[in-house]
Amino acid sequence: MAIRMPRMVHPKQILRRSSLATGLGVPKGYFAVYVGHQEKKRFVIPISFLNQTSFQDLLSQAEEEFGFHHPMGGLTIPCSEELFIDVASRLGGC
């Protein structure tokens, strides 16, 4: 009887999968995220955000709330739309 250990998945692989799952309309070098608490809004953002500390903090919030199951099918970030736009604008997007 063998014990099967869950495979560790790198966060960039998760984001790549979620951007593919969102379907058409996501240009190369970008990925889609859903932002909001009640009503989710879709944003397409550059993958360069993954290197930024402030965006990584938002990803940590998403991991705490959803784990690796995101109800929208793509990456869901549980923060207000205003906060996300503020972070994204400081990073040079949106």
Salt bridges, closest charged atoms under 4 A:
GLU81 OE2 - LYS41 NZ 3.41
ASP86 OD2 - ARG90 NH2 3.02
